[in-house]
Amino acid sequence: MRAKALLSKKGVSYREIDVSNDDETRQWLIQASGQRTVPQIFIADKPVGGFDDIAALDRKGELDRLLTP
């Protein structure tokens, strides 16, 4: 919820994928991100981590740069 709130505050549209009942997509997520926990956030198809990671990027002023195409 915090990740969605931060992205919404930034005016970023996002697509949420629920992997809780989808073993195939969960396996893809683990392979793509190297992580088992959710959320895993991808920006431009690159994994950047979870909420704590994007919040840290935001505090450093780096998140906006990643979100700008």
Residue, then its C-alpha position, 0 to 999 in steps of 0.5 A: m500500500r505504501a508503494k502504491a501511495l508513493l507512486s500515486k503521489k508522484g503521478v505515476s501510473y502502474r500495473e499491479i500484478d497479484v502473485s498470491n494465487d499464481d505460482e507461474t507468475r510468482q516463479w517469474l517474479i523470483q527469477a526476474s527480481g531475485q527476491r521472494t518478497v512482495p511488492q517487487i517494483f519494476i521501472a522500465d522493466k528493471p527490478v528496483g526492489g520494494f517500498d523501502d528501496i523506492a522510498a530510499l531512492d526518493r529521499k536521494g532524489e533519484l526516483d524521479r530520474l528513473l520514472t522519467p522516460 
